[in-house]
Amino acid sequence: MKTSPVPRILLVEDDPTSRAFLTAAVEAVPAEVDGVDTLAAAMALGNAEDYQLWLFDAHLPDGSGIDLLRRLRERHPGTLAVAHTATGETEVRDRLIASGFAEVLVKPLPAVAVRAAVRRLLGLPERDVAMALSSIGDADAPIWDDDVAARALNGNRAHIATLRELFTQELPNARRSISSAAVLGNVDAMRGELHKLRASCGFVGAARLAQAVQELQAQPDSSLLLAQFDRAAQDTVAPPAAG
């Protein structure tokens, strides 16, 4: 097994933009991060390596964060674990805590909040001042909100540009998946894709799209809101990524 002078953290997140954001946030702790996108990959690494902390997405393409935690705890009962999710409902948080997660992070959230949680759980000194993330989206929401992105990424403009480029590359695939699920009437699949996309919007400051996603989540059977989402996605991809 590898050794490191800084904490080693296993990050599991299937959305590329969210994974890139969380990796950058945690590496600044400082920490060494191994990022994977499936339960199967996490099982392979988690059983082969020693980690000081696990950072698991609650919803994965091949399972759940709760199931992953249960399986890895069979061999590593003392490893600390944090769940991250775009679902802010109290019952979801309570279920995750009851399953053994020490903390639940609700996406989107600023990088300083991620680092604060990691440092607190690992007993490391605090070096960031906690920052509140303002809600995004109103009737006249801009396509890109640089202030939201700056708060999420602690003002790192280079990271903002990089993550926005990745986000706009992945957005057409997410848009197609959501549209296809809508055509098939598969509301669960729609909500799953929208759930992931909403967190990514917050990380990169895609304000207009975030608003459209939130409204479509509430009424996934609305053809009007689906058309609004589609227009917002097109507008987000069309302009330059940097604000």
Phi and psi restraints in degrees (value plus and minus 20) as a CYANA .aco file:
   2 LYS   PHI     -97.9   -57.9
   2 LYS   PSI     130.1   170.1
   3 THR   PHI    -136.4   -96.4
   3 THR   PSI     134.0   174.0
   4 SER   PHI    -168.2  -128.2
   4 SER   PSI     124.3   164.3
   5 PRO   PHI     -93.5   -53.5
   5 PRO   PSI     -31.2     8.8
   6 VAL   PHI    -137.1   -97.1
   6 VAL   PSI     141.7   181.7
   7 PRO   PHI     -78.8   -38.8
   7 PRO   PSI     124.4   164.4
   8 ARG   PHI    -124.6   -84.6
   8 ARG   PSI     112.1   152.1
   9 ILE   PHI    -148.4  -108.4
   9 ILE   PSI     114.1   154.1
  10 LEU   PHI    -117.6   -77.6
  10 LEU   PSI      97.1   137.1
  11 LEU   PHI    -126.4   -86.4
  11 LEU   PSI     108.3   148.3
  12 VAL   PHI    -141.7  -101.7
  12 VAL   PSI      95.5   135.5
  13 GLU   PHI    -177.6  -137.6
  13 GLU   PSI     102.8   142.8
  14 ASP   PHI    -105.7   -65.7
  14 ASP   PSI     -38.0     2.0
  15 ASP   PHI    -103.4   -63.4
  15 ASP   PSI     103.6   143.6
  16 PRO   PHI     -79.7   -39.7
  16 PRO   PSI     -61.2   -21.2
  17 THR   PHI     -86.6   -46.6
  17 THR   PSI     -66.3   -26.3
  18 SER   PHI     -82.6   -42.6
  18 SER   PSI     -60.1   -20.1
  19 ARG   PHI     -84.9   -44.9
  19 ARG   PSI     -61.0   -21.0
  20 ALA   PHI     -85.3   -45.3
  20 ALA   PSI     -61.9   -21.9
  21 PHE   PHI     -82.3   -42.3
  21 PHE   PSI     -70.6   -30.6
  22 LEU   PHI     -85.0   -45.0
  22 LEU   PSI     -56.2   -16.2
  23 THR   PHI     -81.6   -41.6
  23 THR   PSI     -68.5   -28.5
  24 ALA   PHI     -82.3   -42.3
  24 ALA   PSI     -60.2   -20.2
  25 ALA   PHI     -84.2   -44.2
  25 ALA   PSI     -65.0   -25.0
  26 VAL   PHI     -94.8   -54.8
  26 VAL   PSI     -56.1   -16.1
  27 GLU   PHI     -80.5   -40.5
  27 GLU   PSI     -47.5    -7.5
  28 ALA   PHI     -98.3   -58.3
  28 ALA   PSI     -18.6    21.4
  29 VAL   PHI     -78.6   -38.6
  29 VAL   PSI     -71.5   -31.5
  30 PRO   PHI    -110.4   -70.4
  30 PRO   PSI     135.8   175.8
  31 ALA   PHI    -177.7  -137.7
  31 ALA   PSI     140.9   180.9
  32 GLU   PHI    -117.2   -77.2
  32 GLU   PSI     108.6   148.6
  33 VAL   PHI    -138.6   -98.6
  33 VAL   PSI     109.3   149.3
  34 ASP   PHI    -127.5   -87.5
  34 ASP   PSI      94.3   134.3
  35 GLY   PHI    -126.2   -86.2
  35 GLY   PSI     110.4   150.4
  36 VAL   PHI    -153.5  -113.5
  36 VAL   PSI     148.2   188.2
  37 ASP   PHI    -140.3  -100.3
  37 ASP   PSI     -15.5    24.5
  38 THR   PHI    -159.1  -119.1
  38 THR   PSI     141.2   181.2
  39 LEU   PHI     -83.2   -43.2
  39 LEU   PSI     -60.2   -20.2
  40 ALA   PHI     -81.9   -41.9
  40 ALA   PSI     -64.9   -24.9
  41 ALA   PHI     -85.9   -45.9
  41 ALA   PSI     -57.3   -17.3
  42 ALA   PHI     -86.4   -46.4
  42 ALA   PSI     -58.4   -18.4
  43 MET   PHI     -82.2   -42.2
  43 MET   PSI     -62.4   -22.4
  44 ALA   PHI     -83.5   -43.5
  44 ALA   PSI     -66.6   -26.6
  45 LEU   PHI     -92.8   -52.8
  45 LEU   PSI     -62.5   -22.5
  46 GLY   PHI     -82.9   -42.9
  46 GLY   PSI     -52.6   -12.6
  47 ASN   PHI    -103.5   -63.5
  47 ASN   PSI     -41.7    -1.7
  48 ALA   PHI    -112.3   -72.3
  48 ALA   PSI     -43.2    -3.2
  49 GLU   PHI    -144.5  -104.5
  49 GLU   PSI     138.3   178.3
  50 ASP   PHI    -117.8   -77.8
  50 ASP   PSI     108.2   148.2
  51 TYR   PHI    -143.1  -103.1
  51 TYR   PSI     127.6   167.6
  52 GLN   PHI    -103.0   -63.0
  52 GLN   PSI     -42.3    -2.3
  53 LEU   PHI    -174.1  -134.1
  53 LEU   PSI     121.5   161.5
  54 TRP   PHI    -128.7   -88.7
  54 TRP   PSI     117.8   157.8
  55 LEU   PHI    -146.4  -106.4
  55 LEU   PSI      78.3   118.3
  56 PHE   PHI    -131.1   -91.1
  56 PHE   PSI     115.2   155.2
  57 ASP   PHI     -88.8   -48.8
  57 ASP   PSI     119.4   159.4
  58 ALA   PHI     -90.5   -50.5
  58 ALA   PSI     -45.9    -5.9
  59 HIS   PHI    -143.8  -103.8
  59 HIS   PSI     100.3   140.3
  60 LEU   PHI    -143.3  -103.3
  60 LEU   PSI     136.7   176.7
  61 PRO   PHI     -84.6   -44.6
  61 PRO   PSI     -43.5    -3.5
  62 ASP   PHI    -141.3  -101.3
  62 ASP   PSI       4.7    44.7
  63 GLY   PHI     138.5   178.5
  63 GLY   PSI    -179.1  -139.1
  64 SER   PHI    -146.7  -106.7
  64 SER   PSI     138.7   178.7
  65 GLY   PHI     -82.5   -42.5
  65 GLY   PSI     -54.2   -14.2
  66 ILE   PHI     -83.9   -43.9
  66 ILE   PSI     -64.6   -24.6
  67 ASP   PHI     -85.4   -45.4
  67 ASP   PSI     -61.4   -21.4
  68 LEU   PHI     -81.3   -41.3
  68 LEU   PSI     -64.6   -24.6
  69 LEU   PHI     -81.3   -41.3
  69 LEU   PSI     -65.1   -25.1
  70 ARG   PHI     -79.6   -39.6
  70 ARG   PSI     -63.3   -23.3
  71 ARG   PHI     -91.0   -51.0
  71 ARG   PSI     -60.8   -20.8
  72 LEU   PHI     -92.8   -52.8
  72 LEU   PSI     -48.8    -8.8
  73 ARG   PHI     -87.9   -47.9
  73 ARG   PSI     -37.2     2.8
  74 GLU   PHI     -82.9   -42.9
  74 GLU   PSI     -52.6   -12.6
  75 ARG   PHI    -126.4   -86.4
  75 ARG   PSI     -41.9    -1.9
  76 HIS   PHI    -150.9  -110.9
  76 HIS   PSI      52.1    92.1
  77 PRO   PHI     -87.7   -47.7
  77 PRO   PSI     -39.1     0.9
  78 GLY   PHI    -121.2   -81.2
  78 GLY   PSI     -20.0    20.0
  79 THR   PHI     -93.8   -53.8
  79 THR   PSI     111.5   151.5
  80 LEU   PHI     -89.6   -49.6
  80 LEU   PSI     127.7   167.7
  81 ALA   PHI    -159.8  -119.8
  81 ALA   PSI     119.7   159.7
  82 VAL   PHI    -144.1  -104.1
  82 VAL   PSI     116.1   156.1
  83 ALA   PHI    -120.1   -80.1
  83 ALA   PSI     126.3   166.3
  84 HIS   PHI    -149.1  -109.1
  84 HIS   PSI     119.7   159.7
  85 THR   PHI    -174.5  -134.5
  85 THR   PSI     132.8   172.8
  86 ALA   PHI    -109.7   -69.7
  86 ALA   PSI     -18.4    21.6
  87 THR   PHI    -118.1   -78.1
  87 THR   PSI      98.7   138.7
  88 GLY   PHI    -117.7   -77.7
  88 GLY   PSI     -13.9    26.1
  89 GLU   PHI     -84.0   -44.0
  89 GLU   PSI     121.2   161.2
  90 THR   PHI     -80.1   -40.1
  90 THR   PSI     -59.3   -19.3
  91 GLU   PHI     -86.6   -46.6
  91 GLU   PSI     -51.6   -11.6
  92 VAL   PHI     -87.4   -47.4
  92 VAL   PSI     -66.7   -26.7
  93 ARG   PHI     -80.3   -40.3
  93 ARG   PSI     -64.8   -24.8
  94 ASP   PHI     -81.8   -41.8
  94 ASP   PSI     -59.5   -19.5
  95 ARG   PHI     -85.7   -45.7
  95 ARG   PSI     -59.4   -19.4
  96 LEU   PHI     -87.7   -47.7
  96 LEU   PSI     -62.9   -22.9
  97 ILE   PHI     -83.6   -43.6
  97 ILE   PSI     -62.7   -22.7
  98 ALA   PHI     -84.0   -44.0
  98 ALA   PSI     -47.0    -7.0
  99 SER   PHI    -100.6   -60.6
  99 SER   PSI     -30.2     9.8
 100 GLY   PHI     103.7   143.7
 100 GLY   PSI     -21.5    18.5
 101 PHE   PHI     -94.3   -54.3
 101 PHE   PSI     116.2   156.2
 102 ALA   PHI     -95.4   -55.4
 102 ALA   PSI     -46.0    -6.0
 103 GLU   PHI    -176.1  -136.1
 103 GLU   PSI     135.5   175.5
 104 VAL   PHI    -145.6  -105.6
 104 VAL   PSI     103.2   143.2
 105 LEU   PHI    -121.6   -81.6
 105 LEU   PSI     110.2   150.2
 106 VAL   PHI    -121.6   -81.6
 106 VAL   PSI      99.9   139.9
 107 LYS   PHI    -106.4   -66.4
 107 LYS   PSI     127.6   167.6
 108 PRO   PHI     -98.9   -58.9
 108 PRO   PSI     133.2   173.2
 109 LEU   PHI    -170.7  -130.7
 109 LEU   PSI     135.8   175.8
 110 PRO   PHI     -90.1   -50.1
 110 PRO   PSI     136.4   176.4
 111 ALA   PHI     -79.7   -39.7
 111 ALA   PSI     -55.2   -15.2
 112 VAL   PHI     -84.0   -44.0
 112 VAL   PSI     -52.4   -12.4
 113 ALA   PHI     -90.2   -50.2
 113 ALA   PSI     -57.5   -17.5
 114 VAL   PHI     -82.9   -42.9
 114 VAL   PSI     -69.7   -29.7
 115 ARG   PHI     -82.3   -42.3
 115 ARG   PSI     -59.8   -19.8
 116 ALA   PHI     -81.7   -41.7
 116 ALA   PSI     -61.5   -21.5
 117 ALA   PHI     -85.1   -45.1
 117 ALA   PSI     -63.9   -23.9
 118 VAL   PHI     -83.3   -43.3
 118 VAL   PSI     -66.9   -26.9
 119 ARG   PHI     -85.2   -45.2
 119 ARG   PSI     -59.2   -19.2
 120 ARG   PHI     -82.7   -42.7
 120 ARG   PSI     -66.0   -26.0
 121 LEU   PHI     -90.3   -50.3
 121 LEU   PSI     -52.9   -12.9
 122 LEU   PHI    -109.9   -69.9
 122 LEU   PSI     -20.2    19.8
 123 GLY   PHI      51.9    91.9
 123 GLY   PSI       8.4    48.4
 124 LEU   PHI    -113.1   -73.1
 124 LEU   PSI     133.7   173.7
 125 PRO   PHI     -86.6   -46.6
 125 PRO   PSI     123.0   163.0
 126 GLU   PHI     -95.3   -55.3
 126 GLU   PSI     116.1   156.1
 127 ARG   PHI    -148.8  -108.8
 127 ARG   PSI     -21.8    18.2
 128 ASP   PHI    -134.3   -94.3
 128 ASP   PSI     131.6   171.6
 129 VAL   PHI    -113.9   -73.9
 129 VAL   PSI     108.0   148.0
 130 ALA   PHI     -79.5   -39.5
 130 ALA   PSI     120.8   160.8
 131 MET   PHI    -147.8  -107.8
 131 MET   PSI     118.9   158.9
 132 ALA   PHI    -106.8   -66.8
 132 ALA   PSI     118.4   158.4
 133 LEU   PHI    -114.9   -74.9
 133 LEU   PSI      97.1   137.1
 134 SER   PHI     -87.2   -47.2
 134 SER   PSI     130.4   170.4
 135 SER   PHI     -89.0   -49.0
 135 SER   PSI     128.2   168.2
 136 ILE   PHI    -131.4   -91.4
 136 ILE   PSI     129.8   169.8
 137 GLY   PHI      81.1   121.1
 137 GLY   PSI     101.0   141.0
 138 ASP   PHI    -168.9  -128.9
 138 ASP   PSI    -193.4  -153.4
 139 ALA   PHI     -81.1   -41.1
 139 ALA   PSI     -51.0   -11.0
 140 ASP   PHI    -135.1   -95.1
 140 ASP   PSI      19.4    59.4
 141 ALA   PHI     -81.2   -41.2
 141 ALA   PSI     114.9   154.9
 142 PRO   PHI     -91.6   -51.6
 142 PRO   PSI     141.6   181.6
 143 ILE   PHI     -82.1   -42.1
 143 ILE   PSI     -69.0   -29.0
 144 TRP   PHI    -139.3   -99.3
 144 TRP   PSI     111.8   151.8
 145 ASP   PHI    -131.8   -91.8
 145 ASP   PSI      80.5   120.5
 146 ASP   PHI     -86.6   -46.6
 146 ASP   PSI     -49.9    -9.9
 147 ASP   PHI     -86.4   -46.4
 147 ASP   PSI     -62.4   -22.4
 148 VAL   PHI     -82.2   -42.2
 148 VAL   PSI     -66.0   -26.0
 149 ALA   PHI     -83.0   -43.0
 149 ALA   PSI     -60.3   -20.3
 150 ALA   PHI     -84.9   -44.9
 150 ALA   PSI     -59.5   -19.5
 151 ARG   PHI     -86.8   -46.8
 151 ARG   PSI     -60.6   -20.6
 152 ALA   PHI     -85.9   -45.9
 152 ALA   PSI     -53.8   -13.8
 153 LEU   PHI    -130.5   -90.5
 153 LEU   PSI       1.0    41.0
 154 ASN   PHI      36.9    76.9
 154 ASN   PSI      13.9    53.9
 155 GLY   PHI      58.0    98.0
 155 GLY   PSI     -12.4    27.6
 156 ASN   PHI    -101.1   -61.1
 156 ASN   PSI      78.7   118.7
 157 ARG   PHI     -86.4   -46.4
 157 ARG   PSI     -52.0   -12.0
 158 ALA   PHI     -84.6   -44.6
 158 ALA   PSI     -61.4   -21.4
 159 HIS   PHI     -87.0   -47.0
 159 HIS   PSI     -56.4   -16.4
 160 ILE   PHI     -80.1   -40.1
 160 ILE   PSI     -68.6   -28.6
 161 ALA   PHI     -82.8   -42.8
 161 ALA   PSI     -61.9   -21.9
 162 THR   PHI     -85.3   -45.3
 162 THR   PSI     -65.9   -25.9
 163 LEU   PHI     -89.7   -49.7
 163 LEU   PSI     -54.0   -14.0
 164 ARG   PHI     -86.9   -46.9
 164 ARG   PSI     -56.7   -16.7
 165 GLU   PHI     -83.9   -43.9
 165 GLU   PSI     -65.0   -25.0
 166 LEU   PHI     -83.0   -43.0
 166 LEU   PSI     -62.2   -22.2
 167 PHE   PHI     -80.5   -40.5
 167 PHE   PSI     -66.9   -26.9
 168 THR   PHI     -90.0   -50.0
 168 THR   PSI     -46.0    -6.0
 169 GLN   PHI     -90.7   -50.7
 169 GLN   PSI     -57.4   -17.4
 170 GLU   PHI    -104.6   -64.6
 170 GLU   PSI     -42.3    -2.3
 171 LEU   PHI     -78.9   -38.9
 171 LEU   PSI     -62.8   -22.8
 172 PRO   PHI     -77.6   -37.6
 172 PRO   PSI     -56.4   -16.4
 173 ASN   PHI     -85.9   -45.9
 173 ASN   PSI     -63.0   -23.0
 174 ALA   PHI     -83.9   -43.9
 174 ALA   PSI     -61.3   -21.3
 175 ARG   PHI     -81.2   -41.2
 175 ARG   PSI     -63.5   -23.5
 176 ARG   PHI     -84.7   -44.7
 176 ARG   PSI     -61.3   -21.3
 177 SER   PHI     -83.0   -43.0
 177 SER   PSI     -62.2   -22.2
 178 ILE   PHI     -87.5   -47.5
 178 ILE   PSI     -63.2   -23.2
 179 SER   PHI     -84.7   -44.7
 179 SER   PSI     -61.0   -21.0
 180 SER   PHI     -84.6   -44.6
 180 SER   PSI     -62.1   -22.1
 181 ALA   PHI     -84.0   -44.0
 181 ALA   PSI     -56.7   -16.7
 182 ALA   PHI     -84.8   -44.8
 182 ALA   PSI     -62.9   -22.9
 183 VAL   PHI     -80.9   -40.9
 183 VAL   PSI     -58.6   -18.6
 184 LEU   PHI    -102.1   -62.1
 184 LEU   PSI     -26.8    13.2
 185 GLY   PHI      51.8    91.8
 185 GLY   PSI       2.6    42.6
 186 ASN   PHI    -110.3   -70.3
 186 ASN   PSI      66.6   106.6
 187 VAL   PHI     -85.1   -45.1
 187 VAL   PSI     -57.3   -17.3
 188 ASP   PHI     -82.6   -42.6
 188 ASP   PSI     -62.8   -22.8
 189 ALA   PHI     -85.4   -45.4
 189 ALA   PSI     -60.3   -20.3
 190 MET   PHI     -78.5   -38.5
 190 MET   PSI     -69.0   -29.0
 191 ARG   PHI     -85.1   -45.1
 191 ARG   PSI     -54.3   -14.3
 192 GLY   PHI     -83.6   -43.6
 192 GLY   PSI     -64.4   -24.4
 193 GLU   PHI     -88.5   -48.5
 193 GLU   PSI     -61.5   -21.5
 194 LEU   PHI     -84.7   -44.7
 194 LEU   PSI     -56.5   -16.5
 195 HIS   PHI     -76.9   -36.9
 195 HIS   PSI     -68.1   -28.1
 196 LYS   PHI     -88.3   -48.3
 196 LYS   PSI     -62.1   -22.1
 197 LEU   PHI     -86.0   -46.0
 197 LEU   PSI     -55.1   -15.1
 198 ARG   PHI     -81.8   -41.8
 198 ARG   PSI     -61.6   -21.6
 199 ALA   PHI     -84.4   -44.4
 199 ALA   PSI     -63.5   -23.5
 200 SER   PHI     -82.5   -42.5
 200 SER   PSI     -58.8   -18.8
 201 CYS   PHI     -77.9   -37.9
 201 CYS   PSI     -61.4   -21.4
 202 GLY   PHI     -86.6   -46.6
 202 GLY   PSI     -55.9   -15.9
 203 PHE   PHI     -86.9   -46.9
 203 PHE   PSI     -54.3   -14.3
 204 VAL   PHI    -125.7   -85.7
 204 VAL   PSI     -20.6    19.4
 205 GLY   PHI      54.7    94.7
 205 GLY   PSI      11.5    51.5
 206 ALA   PHI    -102.1   -62.1
 206 ALA   PSI      57.7    97.7
 207 ALA   PHI     -87.3   -47.3
 207 ALA   PSI     -67.0   -27.0
 208 ARG   PHI     -85.4   -45.4
 208 ARG   PSI     -61.4   -21.4
 209 LEU   PHI     -87.3   -47.3
 209 LEU   PSI     -58.3   -18.3
 210 ALA   PHI     -79.7   -39.7
 210 ALA   PSI     -60.9   -20.9
 211 GLN   PHI     -84.6   -44.6
 211 GLN   PSI     -63.9   -23.9
 212 ALA   PHI     -83.8   -43.8
 212 ALA   PSI     -59.6   -19.6
 213 VAL   PHI     -83.4   -43.4
 213 VAL   PSI     -65.7   -25.7
 214 GLN   PHI     -81.4   -41.4
 214 GLN   PSI     -62.4   -22.4
 215 GLU   PHI     -88.6   -48.6
 215 GLU   PSI     -57.9   -17.9
 216 LEU   PHI     -90.6   -50.6
 216 LEU   PSI     -52.6   -12.6
 217 GLN   PHI     -79.3   -39.3
 217 GLN   PSI     -59.5   -19.5
 218 ALA   PHI     -91.9   -51.9
 218 ALA   PSI     -52.6   -12.6
 219 GLN   PHI    -156.0  -116.0
 219 GLN   PSI      52.9    92.9
 220 PRO   PHI     -86.6   -46.6
 220 PRO   PSI     -34.9     5.1
 221 ASP   PHI    -113.9   -73.9
 221 ASP   PSI     -13.0    27.0
 222 SER   PHI    -106.6   -66.6
 222 SER   PSI      95.8   135.8
 223 SER   PHI     -87.3   -47.3
 223 SER   PSI     -51.8   -11.8
 224 LEU   PHI     -85.0   -45.0
 224 LEU   PSI     -65.4   -25.4
 225 LEU   PHI     -90.2   -50.2
 225 LEU   PSI     -51.4   -11.4
 226 LEU   PHI     -85.1   -45.1
 226 LEU   PSI     -61.5   -21.5
 227 ALA   PHI     -85.5   -45.5
 227 ALA   PSI     -57.9   -17.9
 228 GLN   PHI     -83.8   -43.8
 228 GLN   PSI     -62.5   -22.5
 229 PHE   PHI     -81.2   -41.2
 229 PHE   PSI     -63.7   -23.7
 230 ASP   PHI     -81.9   -41.9
 230 ASP   PSI     -62.1   -22.1
 231 ARG   PHI     -85.0   -45.0
 231 ARG   PSI     -62.0   -22.0
 232 ALA   PHI     -83.6   -43.6
 232 ALA   PSI     -58.6   -18.6
 233 ALA   PHI     -85.4   -45.4
 233 ALA   PSI     -62.2   -22.2
 234 GLN   PHI     -82.8   -42.8
 234 GLN   PSI     -63.6   -23.6
 235 ASP   PHI     -82.9   -42.9
 235 ASP   PSI     -55.7   -15.7
 236 THR   PHI     -89.8   -49.8
 236 THR   PSI     -57.5   -17.5
 237 VAL   PHI     -95.5   -55.5
 237 VAL   PSI     -52.4   -12.4
 238 ALA   PHI     -89.5   -49.5
 238 ALA   PSI     -65.2   -25.2
 239 PRO   PHI     -94.8   -54.8
 239 PRO   PSI     149.1   189.1
 240 PRO   PHI     -80.0   -40.0
 240 PRO   PSI     125.9   165.9
 241 ALA   PHI     -88.7   -48.7
 241 ALA   PSI     -50.3   -10.3
 242 ALA   PHI    -109.6   -69.6
 242 ALA   PSI     117.2   157.2
